[in-house]
Amino acid sequence: MRTISEIEEAISVAKRKVDKAHTSSELTTAINELSHLNFELSQAEKFKASGKENAEHLALEEIRKWANGSHAHLSQSSGYARGYKEGIGQAKEIICSILARYVVENEQG
């Protein structure tokens, strides 16, 4: 797990990538990286604040919120490559299936 300062440094680099993006593909990649880093930072901050015993639960709750949240607004946002919304929908389906398996395994074991 990276430290908060390491993640913040990576966020600065990702922001520069957004500023320097010349194509929609570069912009999408940079935005995805920035989004992932933002999520990672929020998890690291929650982990630090709550202690290890709640960290896994908090991380799973954040993932569940994202997976079950709406992404309809993506089709109306400028700067997204064609098919981005569908890709996010597919990713959410995959995450939900992984979460369902994880819950079943933890309840059995």
NUVEX-81488 format. One record per atom (N, C-alpha, C, CB): x, y, z; atom name; residue in one letter; residue number from 1. Coordinates in Angstrom, 1 decimal, padded with zeros to 4 digits, always signed. Glycine has a CB too. Layout:
BEGIN
east | north | up | atom | res | n
X | Y | Z | CA | A | NUM
...
//
This chain:
BEGIN
east | north | up | atom | res | n
+000.8 | -001.2 | +000.0 | N | M | 1
+000.0 | +000.0 | +000.0 | CA | M | 1
+000.9 | +001.2 | +000.0 | C | M | 1
-001.0 | +000.0 | +001.2 | CB | M | 1
+000.6 | +002.2 | -000.9 | N | R | 2
+001.4 | +003.4 | -000.9 | CA | R | 2
+001.0 | +004.4 | +000.2 | C | R | 2
+001.2 | +004.1 | -002.3 | CB | R | 2
+001.9 | +005.2 | +000.5 | N | T | 3
+001.6 | +006.3 | +001.5 | CA | T | 3
+000.8 | +007.4 | +000.9 | C | T | 3
+002.9 | +006.8 | +002.1 | CB | T | 3
+000.2 | +008.2 | +001.7 | N | I | 4
-000.7 | +009.3 | +001.3 | CA | I | 4
+000.2 | +010.3 | +000.5 | C | I | 4
-001.3 | +010.0 | +002.4 | CB | I | 4
+001.4 | +010.5 | +000.9 | N | S | 5
+002.2 | +011.5 | +000.1 | CA | S | 5
+002.6 | +010.9 | -001.2 | C | S | 5
+003.5 | +011.8 | +001.0 | CB | S | 5
+002.8 | +009.6 | -001.3 | N | E | 6
+003.1 | +009.0 | -002.6 | CA | E | 6
+001.9 | +009.1 | -003.5 | C | E | 6
+003.5 | +007.5 | -002.4 | CB | E | 6
+000.8 | +008.9 | -003.0 | N | I | 7
-000.4 | +009.0 | -003.8 | CA | I | 7
-000.7 | +010.4 | -004.3 | C | I | 7
-001.7 | +008.5 | -003.1 | CB | I | 7
-000.5 | +011.4 | -003.4 | N | E | 8
-000.6 | +012.8 | -003.7 | CA | E | 8
+000.4 | +013.2 | -004.8 | C | E | 8
-000.4 | +013.7 | -002.5 | CB | E | 8
+001.6 | +012.7 | -004.8 | N | E | 9
+002.6 | +012.9 | -005.8 | CA | E | 9
+002.1 | +012.4 | -007.2 | C | E | 9
+004.0 | +012.3 | -005.4 | CB | E | 9
+001.6 | +011.1 | -007.1 | N | A | 10
+001.1 | +010.5 | -008.4 | CA | A | 10
-000.1 | +011.3 | -008.9 | C | A | 10
+000.7 | +009.0 | -008.1 | CB | A | 10
-000.9 | +011.9 | -008.0 | N | I | 11
-002.1 | +012.7 | -008.5 | CA | I | 11
-001.6 | +014.0 | -009.2 | C | I | 11
-003.0 | +013.1 | -007.3 | CB | I | 11
-000.5 | +014.6 | -008.7 | N | S | 12
+000.1 | +015.7 | -009.4 | CA | S | 12
+000.6 | +015.4 | -010.8 | C | S | 12
+001.2 | +016.3 | -008.6 | CB | S | 12
+001.2 | +014.2 | -010.9 | N | V | 13
+001.6 | +013.7 | -012.2 | CA | V | 13
+000.5 | +013.5 | -013.2 | C | V | 13
+002.5 | +012.5 | -012.1 | CB | V | 13
-000.6 | +012.9 | -012.6 | N | A | 14
-001.8 | +012.6 | -013.4 | CA | A | 14
-002.5 | +013.9 | -013.9 | C | A | 14
-002.8 | +011.7 | -012.6 | CB | A | 14
-002.5 | +014.9 | -013.0 | N | K | 15
-003.1 | +016.2 | -013.4 | CA | K | 15
-002.3 | +016.8 | -014.5 | C | K | 15
-003.1 | +017.1 | -012.2 | CB | K | 15
-001.0 | +016.7 | -014.5 | N | R | 16
-000.2 | +017.2 | -015.6 | CA | R | 16
-000.5 | +016.5 | -016.9 | C | R | 16
+001.3 | +017.1 | -015.3 | CB | R | 16
-000.8 | +015.1 | -016.8 | N | K | 17
-001.2 | +014.3 | -018.0 | CA | K | 17
-002.5 | +014.8 | -018.6 | C | K | 17
-001.2 | +012.8 | -017.6 | CB | K | 17
-003.4 | +015.2 | -017.7 | N | V | 18
-004.7 | +015.7 | -018.2 | CA | V | 18
-004.5 | +017.0 | -018.9 | C | V | 18
-005.7 | +015.9 | -017.0 | CB | V | 18
-003.7 | +017.9 | -018.4 | N | D | 19
-003.4 | +019.2 | -019.0 | CA | D | 19
-002.7 | +019.0 | -020.4 | C | D | 19
-002.5 | +020.0 | -018.1 | CB | D | 19
-001.8 | +018.0 | -020.5 | N | K | 20
-001.1 | +017.8 | -021.7 | CA | K | 20
-001.7 | +016.9 | -022.7 | C | K | 20
+000.3 | +017.2 | -021.4 | CB | K | 20
-002.9 | +016.3 | -022.4 | N | A | 21
-003.6 | +015.4 | -023.3 | CA | A | 21
-003.9 | +016.1 | -024.7 | C | A | 21
-004.8 | +014.8 | -022.7 | CB | A | 21
-003.6 | +015.4 | -025.8 | N | H | 22
-003.9 | +016.0 | -027.1 | CA | H | 22
-005.0 | +015.2 | -027.8 | C | H | 22
-002.6 | +015.9 | -027.9 | CB | H | 22
-005.3 | +014.0 | -027.4 | N | T | 23
-006.4 | +013.3 | -028.0 | CA | T | 23
-007.4 | +012.9 | -026.9 | C | T | 23
-005.9 | +012.0 | -028.8 | CB | T | 23
-008.6 | +012.5 | -027.4 | N | S | 24
-009.6 | +012.0 | -026.4 | CA | S | 24
-009.2 | +010.7 | -025.7 | C | S | 24
-011.0 | +011.8 | -027.2 | CB | S | 24
-008.4 | +009.9 | -026.4 | N | S | 25
-007.9 | +008.7 | -025.8 | CA | S | 25
-006.9 | +009.0 | -024.7 | C | S | 25
-007.2 | +007.8 | -026.9 | CB | S | 25
-006.0 | +010.0 | -024.9 | N | E | 26
-005.1 | +010.4 | -023.9 | CA | E | 26
-005.8 | +011.0 | -022.7 | C | E | 26
-004.0 | +011.4 | -024.5 | CB | E | 26
-006.8 | +011.8 | -023.0 | N | L | 27
-007.6 | +012.4 | -022.0 | CA | L | 27
-008.3 | +011.4 | -021.1 | C | L | 27
-008.5 | +013.5 | -022.6 | CB | L | 27
-008.9 | +010.5 | -021.8 | N | T | 28
-009.7 | +009.4 | -021.1 | CA | T | 28
-008.8 | +008.6 | -020.2 | C | T | 28
-010.4 | +008.5 | -022.1 | CB | T | 28
-007.6 | +008.2 | -020.7 | N | T | 29
-006.6 | +007.5 | -019.9 | CA | T | 29
-006.2 | +008.3 | -018.7 | C | T | 29
-005.4 | +007.1 | -020.8 | CB | T | 29
-005.9 | +009.6 | -018.9 | N | A | 30
-005.4 | +010.4 | -017.8 | CA | A | 30
-006.5 | +010.6 | -016.8 | C | A | 30
-005.0 | +011.8 | -018.3 | CB | A | 30
-007.8 | +010.8 | -017.2 | N | I | 31
-008.9 | +011.0 | -016.3 | CA | I | 31
-009.1 | +009.7 | -015.5 | C | I | 31
-010.2 | +011.4 | -017.1 | CB | I | 31
-009.0 | +008.5 | -016.2 | N | N | 32
-009.2 | +007.3 | -015.5 | CA | N | 32
-008.1 | +007.1 | -014.4 | C | N | 32
-009.2 | +006.1 | -016.5 | CB | N | 32
-006.9 | +007.4 | -014.7 | N | E | 33
-005.8 | +007.3 | -013.8 | CA | E | 33
-006.0 | +008.3 | -012.6 | C | E | 33
-004.5 | +007.7 | -014.4 | CB | E | 33
-006.5 | +009.5 | -012.9 | N | L | 34
-006.7 | +010.4 | -011.8 | CA | L | 34
-007.9 | +010.0 | -010.9 | C | L | 34
-007.1 | +011.8 | -012.4 | CB | L | 34
-008.9 | +009.4 | -011.5 | N | S | 35
-010.0 | +008.9 | -010.8 | CA | S | 35
-009.6 | +007.7 | -009.8 | C | S | 35
-011.2 | +008.4 | -011.7 | CB | S | 35
-008.8 | +006.8 | -010.4 | N | H | 36
-008.3 | +005.7 | -009.6 | CA | H | 36
-007.4 | +006.2 | -008.4 | C | H | 36
-007.5 | +004.7 | -010.5 | CB | H | 36
-006.6 | +007.2 | -008.7 | N | L | 37
-005.7 | +007.7 | -007.6 | CA | L | 37
-006.5 | +008.4 | -006.6 | C | L | 37
-004.7 | +008.7 | -008.2 | CB | L | 37
-007.6 | +009.1 | -007.0 | N | N | 38
-008.4 | +009.8 | -006.0 | CA | N | 38
-009.1 | +008.8 | -005.1 | C | N | 38
-009.5 | +010.6 | -006.7 | CB | N | 38
-009.6 | +007.7 | -005.7 | N | F | 39
-010.2 | +006.6 | -004.9 | CA | F | 39
-009.1 | +006.0 | -004.0 | C | F | 39
-010.7 | +005.5 | -005.8 | CB | F | 39
-007.9 | +005.8 | -004.5 | N | E | 40
-006.8 | +005.2 | -003.6 | CA | E | 40
-006.5 | +006.1 | -002.5 | C | E | 40
-005.6 | +005.0 | -004.5 | CB | E | 40
-006.5 | +007.4 | -002.7 | N | L | 41
-006.2 | +008.4 | -001.7 | CA | L | 41
-007.3 | +008.4 | -000.6 | C | L | 41
-006.1 | +009.8 | -002.3 | CB | L | 41
-008.6 | +008.3 | -001.1 | N | S | 42
-009.6 | +008.3 | -000.1 | CA | S | 42
-009.6 | +007.1 | +000.8 | C | S | 42
-011.0 | +008.4 | -000.8 | CB | S | 42
-009.2 | +005.9 | +000.2 | N | Q | 43
-009.1 | +004.7 | +000.9 | CA | Q | 43
-007.9 | +004.8 | +001.9 | C | Q | 43
-008.9 | +003.5 | +000.0 | CB | Q | 43
-006.8 | +005.4 | +001.5 | N | A | 44
-005.6 | +005.5 | +002.4 | CA | A | 44
-006.0 | +006.4 | +003.6 | C | A | 44
-004.4 | +006.0 | +001.6 | CB | A | 44
-006.7 | +007.5 | +003.3 | N | E | 45
-007.1 | +008.4 | +004.4 | CA | E | 45
-008.0 | +007.7 | +005.3 | C | E | 45
-007.7 | +009.7 | +003.8 | CB | E | 45
-009.0 | +007.0 | +004.8 | N | K | 46
-009.9 | +006.3 | +005.7 | CA | K | 46
-009.2 | +005.2 | +006.5 | C | K | 46
-011.1 | +005.6 | +004.9 | CB | K | 46
-008.3 | +004.5 | +005.8 | N | F | 47
-007.5 | +003.4 | +006.5 | CA | F | 47
-006.7 | +004.0 | +007.7 | C | F | 47
-006.5 | +002.8 | +005.5 | CB | F | 47
-006.1 | +005.2 | +007.4 | N | K | 48
-005.3 | +005.8 | +008.5 | CA | K | 48
-006.2 | +006.3 | +009.6 | C | K | 48
-004.6 | +007.0 | +007.9 | CB | K | 48
-007.4 | +006.8 | +009.3 | N | A | 49
-008.3 | +007.4 | +010.3 | CA | A | 49
-009.0 | +006.3 | +011.1 | C | A | 49
-009.3 | +008.2 | +009.7 | CB | A | 49
-009.3 | +005.1 | +010.5 | N | S | 50
-010.2 | +004.1 | +011.1 | CA | S | 50
-009.4 | +003.0 | +011.7 | C | S | 50
-011.2 | +003.6 | +010.2 | CB | S | 50
-008.2 | +002.8 | +011.3 | N | G | 51
-007.5 | +001.6 | +011.8 | CA | G | 51
-007.7 | +000.4 | +010.9 | C | G | 51
-007.9 | +001.3 | +013.2 | CB | G | 51
-006.9 | -000.6 | +011.1 | N | K | 52
-006.9 | -001.8 | +010.2 | CA | K | 52
-008.2 | -002.6 | +010.2 | C | K | 52
-005.8 | -002.7 | +010.5 | CB | K | 52
-008.8 | -002.7 | +011.4 | N | E | 53
-010.0 | -003.6 | +011.5 | CA | E | 53
-011.2 | -003.1 | +010.6 | C | E | 53
-010.4 | -003.6 | +012.9 | CB | E | 53
-011.3 | -001.8 | +010.4 | N | N | 54
-012.4 | -001.3 | +009.6 | CA | N | 54
-012.0 | -001.1 | +008.1 | C | N | 54
-012.9 | -000.1 | +010.2 | CB | N | 54
-010.7 | -001.1 | +007.8 | N | A | 55
-010.2 | -000.7 | +006.5 | CA | A | 55
-010.9 | -001.6 | +005.4 | C | A | 55
-008.7 | -000.8 | +006.4 | CB | A | 55
-010.9 | -002.9 | +005.6 | N | E | 56
-011.5 | -003.8 | +004.5 | CA | E | 56
-012.9 | -003.5 | +004.3 | C | E | 56
-011.3 | -005.2 | +004.9 | CB | E | 56
-013.7 | -003.3 | +005.4 | N | H | 57
-015.1 | -003.0 | +005.3 | CA | H | 57
-015.3 | -001.7 | +004.6 | C | H | 57
-015.7 | -003.0 | +006.7 | CB | H | 57
-014.6 | -000.7 | +004.9 | N | L | 58
-014.7 | +000.6 | +004.3 | CA | L | 58
-014.4 | +000.5 | +002.8 | C | L | 58
-013.8 | +001.6 | +004.9 | CB | L | 58
-013.3 | -000.2 | +002.4 | N | A | 59
-013.0 | -000.3 | +001.0 | CA | A | 59
-014.1 | -001.0 | +000.3 | C | A | 59
-011.6 | -001.1 | +000.9 | CB | A | 59
-014.6 | -002.1 | +000.8 | N | L | 60
-015.7 | -002.8 | +000.1 | CA | L | 60
-016.9 | -001.9 | +000.0 | C | L | 60
-016.1 | -004.1 | +000.9 | CB | L | 60
-017.2 | -001.1 | +001.0 | N | E | 61
-018.4 | -000.2 | +000.9 | CA | E | 61
-018.2 | +000.8 | -000.2 | C | E | 61
-018.6 | +000.5 | +002.2 | CB | E | 61
-017.0 | +001.3 | -000.3 | N | E | 62
-016.7 | +002.3 | -001.4 | CA | E | 62
-016.9 | +001.6 | -002.8 | C | E | 62
-015.3 | +002.9 | -001.3 | CB | E | 62
-016.4 | +000.4 | -002.9 | N | I | 63
-016.5 | -000.3 | -004.2 | CA | I | 63
-018.0 | -000.6 | -004.5 | C | I | 63
-015.7 | -001.6 | -004.1 | CB | I | 63
-018.7 | -001.0 | -003.5 | N | R | 64
-020.1 | -001.3 | -003.7 | CA | R | 64
-020.9 | +000.0 | -004.1 | C | R | 64
-020.8 | -001.8 | -002.4 | CB | R | 64
-020.6 | +001.1 | -003.5 | N | K | 65
-021.2 | +002.4 | -003.9 | CA | K | 65
-021.0 | +002.7 | -005.3 | C | K | 65
-020.8 | +003.5 | -003.0 | CB | K | 65
-019.7 | +002.6 | -005.7 | N | W | 66
-019.3 | +002.9 | -007.1 | CA | W | 66
-020.0 | +001.9 | -008.1 | C | W | 66
-017.8 | +002.8 | -007.3 | CB | W | 66
-020.0 | +000.6 | -007.8 | N | A | 67
-020.5 | -000.4 | -008.6 | CA | A | 67
-022.0 | -000.3 | -008.8 | C | A | 67
-020.2 | -001.8 | -008.1 | CB | A | 67
-022.7 | +000.2 | -007.8 | N | N | 68
-024.2 | +000.3 | -007.8 | CA | N | 68
-024.6 | +001.7 | -008.1 | C | N | 68
-024.8 | -000.1 | -006.5 | CB | N | 68
-023.7 | +002.6 | -008.3 | N | G | 69
-024.1 | +004.0 | -008.6 | CA | G | 69
-024.3 | +004.2 | -010.1 | C | G | 69
-023.0 | +005.0 | -008.1 | CB | G | 69
-025.0 | +005.3 | -010.4 | N | S | 70
-025.4 | +005.6 | -011.8 | CA | S | 70
-024.2 | +006.1 | -012.5 | C | S | 70
-026.5 | +006.6 | -011.8 | CB | S | 70
-024.1 | +005.7 | -013.8 | N | H | 71
-023.0 | +006.3 | -014.6 | CA | H | 71
-023.7 | +006.8 | -015.9 | C | H | 71
-022.0 | +005.2 | -015.0 | CB | H | 71
-025.0 | +007.1 | -015.9 | N | A | 72
-025.7 | +007.6 | -017.0 | CA | A | 72
-025.2 | +008.9 | -017.5 | C | A | 72
-027.2 | +007.7 | -016.7 | CB | A | 72
-024.7 | +009.7 | -016.6 | N | H | 73
-024.2 | +011.1 | -016.9 | CA | H | 73
-023.0 | +011.0 | -017.9 | C | H | 73
-023.8 | +011.8 | -015.7 | CB | H | 73
-022.3 | +009.9 | -018.0 | N | L | 74
-021.1 | +009.8 | -018.9 | CA | L | 74
-021.4 | +010.0 | -020.3 | C | L | 74
-020.4 | +008.5 | -018.6 | CB | L | 74
-022.6 | +009.6 | -020.7 | N | S | 75
-023.0 | +009.7 | -022.1 | CA | S | 75
-023.2 | +011.1 | -022.5 | C | S | 75
-024.2 | +008.8 | -022.4 | CB | S | 75
-023.4 | +012.0 | -021.6 | N | Q | 76
-023.7 | +013.4 | -021.8 | CA | Q | 76
-022.4 | +014.3 | -021.6 | C | Q | 76
-024.8 | +013.9 | -021.0 | CB | Q | 76
-021.4 | +013.7 | -021.1 | N | S | 77
-020.2 | +014.5 | -020.8 | CA | S | 77
-019.3 | +014.6 | -022.0 | C | S | 77
-019.4 | +013.8 | -019.6 | CB | S | 77
-018.7 | +015.7 | -022.2 | N | S | 78
-017.8 | +015.9 | -023.4 | CA | S | 78
-016.4 | +015.3 | -023.0 | C | S | 78
-017.7 | +017.3 | -023.8 | CB | S | 78
-015.7 | +014.9 | -024.0 | N | G | 79
-014.3 | +014.4 | -023.7 | CA | G | 79
-014.2 | +012.9 | -023.5 | C | G | 79
-013.8 | +015.1 | -022.6 | CB | G | 79
-015.3 | +012.2 | -023.5 | N | Y | 80
-015.2 | +010.8 | -023.3 | CA | Y | 80
-015.2 | +010.1 | -024.6 | C | Y | 80
-016.4 | +010.3 | -022.4 | CB | Y | 80
-014.4 | +009.1 | -024.8 | N | A | 81
-014.3 | +008.3 | -026.0 | CA | A | 81
-015.6 | +007.5 | -026.2 | C | A | 81
-013.1 | +007.4 | -026.0 | CB | A | 81
-015.9 | +007.2 | -027.4 | N | R | 82
-017.1 | +006.5 | -027.7 | CA | R | 82
-017.0 | +005.1 | -027.1 | C | R | 82
-017.3 | +006.3 | -029.3 | CB | R | 82
-018.1 | +004.7 | -026.4 | N | G | 83
-018.1 | +003.4 | -025.8 | CA | G | 83
-017.7 | +003.4 | -024.3 | C | G | 83
-017.3 | +002.4 | -026.5 | CB | G | 83
-017.3 | +004.6 | -023.8 | N | Y | 84
-016.8 | +004.7 | -022.5 | CA | Y | 84
-017.9 | +004.3 | -021.5 | C | Y | 84
-016.3 | +006.1 | -022.2 | CB | Y | 84
-019.1 | +004.8 | -021.7 | N | K | 85
-020.2 | +004.5 | -020.7 | CA | K | 85
-020.5 | +003.0 | -020.7 | C | K | 85
-021.5 | +005.2 | -021.2 | CB | K | 85
-020.5 | +002.3 | -021.9 | N | E | 86
-020.7 | +000.9 | -021.9 | CA | E | 86
-019.6 | +000.1 | -021.2 | C | E | 86
-020.8 | +000.4 | -023.4 | CB | E | 86
-018.3 | +000.6 | -021.4 | N | G | 87
-017.2 | +000.0 | -020.7 | CA | G | 87
-017.3 | +000.1 | -019.2 | C | G | 87
-015.9 | +000.6 | -021.2 | CB | G | 87
-017.7 | +001.2 | -018.7 | N | I | 88
-017.9 | +001.4 | -017.3 | CA | I | 88
-019.0 | +000.4 | -016.8 | C | I | 88
-018.3 | +002.9 | -016.9 | CB | I | 88
-020.1 | +000.3 | -017.6 | N | G | 89
-021.2 | -000.6 | -017.2 | CA | G | 89
-020.7 | -002.0 | -017.1 | C | G | 89
-022.3 | -000.5 | -018.2 | CB | G | 89
-019.9 | -002.5 | -018.1 | N | Q | 90
-019.3 | -003.8 | -018.0 | CA | Q | 90
-018.4 | -004.0 | -016.8 | C | Q | 90
-018.5 | -004.1 | -019.3 | CB | Q | 90
-017.6 | -003.0 | -016.5 | N | A | 91
-016.7 | -003.0 | -015.4 | CA | A | 91
-017.5 | -003.2 | -014.1 | C | A | 91
-015.8 | -001.8 | -015.3 | CB | A | 91
-018.6 | -002.5 | -014.0 | N | K | 92
-019.4 | -002.5 | -012.8 | CA | K | 92
-020.1 | -003.9 | -012.7 | C | K | 92
-020.5 | -001.5 | -012.8 | CB | K | 92
-020.5 | -004.5 | -013.8 | N | E | 93
-021.0 | -005.9 | -013.7 | CA | E | 93
-019.9 | -006.9 | -013.2 | C | E | 93
-021.5 | -006.3 | -015.1 | CB | E | 93
-018.7 | -006.7 | -013.7 | N | I | 94
-017.6 | -007.6 | -013.2 | CA | I | 94
-017.4 | -007.4 | -011.8 | C | I | 94
-016.3 | -007.3 | -014.1 | CB | I | 94
-017.3 | -006.2 | -011.3 | N | I | 95
-017.1 | -005.9 | -009.9 | CA | I | 95
-018.2 | -006.5 | -009.0 | C | I | 95
-016.9 | -004.4 | -009.7 | CB | I | 95
-019.4 | -006.3 | -009.4 | N | C | 96
-020.5 | -006.9 | -008.7 | CA | C | 96
-020.4 | -008.4 | -008.6 | C | C | 96
-021.9 | -006.5 | -009.3 | CB | C | 96
-020.0 | -009.0 | -009.6 | N | S | 97
-019.9 | -010.5 | -009.6 | CA | S | 97
-018.8 | -010.9 | -008.6 | C | S | 97
-019.7 | -011.1 | -011.0 | CB | S | 97
-017.7 | -010.2 | -008.7 | N | I | 98
-016.6 | -010.4 | -007.7 | CA | I | 98
-017.0 | -010.2 | -006.3 | C | I | 98
-015.3 | -009.6 | -008.1 | CB | I | 98
-017.7 | -009.1 | -006.1 | N | L | 99
-018.2 | -008.9 | -004.7 | CA | L | 99
-019.1 | -009.9 | -004.2 | C | L | 99
-018.9 | -007.5 | -004.6 | CB | L | 99
-020.0 | -010.4 | -005.1 | N | A | 100
-020.9 | -011.5 | -004.7 | CA | A | 100
-020.1 | -012.7 | -004.3 | C | A | 100
-021.9 | -011.8 | -005.9 | CB | A | 100
-019.1 | -013.1 | -005.1 | N | R | 101
-018.3 | -014.3 | -004.8 | CA | R | 101
-017.5 | -014.1 | -003.5 | C | R | 101
-017.3 | -014.6 | -005.9 | CB | R | 101
-017.0 | -012.9 | -003.3 | N | Y | 102
-016.3 | -012.6 | -002.1 | CA | Y | 102
-017.1 | -012.7 | -000.8 | C | Y | 102
-015.7 | -011.1 | -002.1 | CB | Y | 102
-018.4 | -012.2 | -000.9 | N | V | 103
-019.3 | -012.3 | +000.3 | CA | V | 103
-019.6 | -013.7 | +000.6 | C | V | 103
-020.6 | -011.5 | +000.0 | CB | V | 103
-019.9 | -014.5 | -000.5 | N | V | 104
-020.2 | -016.0 | -000.3 | CA | V | 104
-019.0 | -016.7 | +000.3 | C | V | 104
-020.6 | -016.6 | -001.7 | CB | V | 104
-017.8 | -016.4 | -000.2 | N | E | 105
-016.6 | -017.1 | +000.4 | CA | E | 105
-016.4 | -016.8 | +001.8 | C | E | 105
-015.4 | -016.7 | -000.5 | CB | E | 105
-016.6 | -015.5 | +002.2 | N | N | 106
-016.4 | -015.1 | +003.6 | CA | N | 106
-017.4 | -015.6 | +004.5 | C | N | 106
-016.3 | -013.6 | +003.6 | CB | N | 106
-018.6 | -015.8 | +004.0 | N | E | 107
-019.7 | -016.3 | +004.8 | CA | E | 107
-019.5 | -017.8 | +005.1 | C | E | 107
-021.1 | -016.1 | +004.2 | CB | E | 107
-018.9 | -018.5 | +004.1 | N | Q | 108
-018.6 | -019.9 | +004.3 | CA | Q | 108
-017.3 | -020.2 | +005.1 | C | Q | 108
-018.4 | -020.6 | +002.9 | CB | Q | 108
-016.4 | -019.3 | +004.9 | N | G | 109
-015.1 | -019.6 | +005.6 | CA | G | 109
-014.9 | -018.8 | +006.8 | C | G | 109
-014.0 | -019.3 | +004.6 | CB | G | 109
//
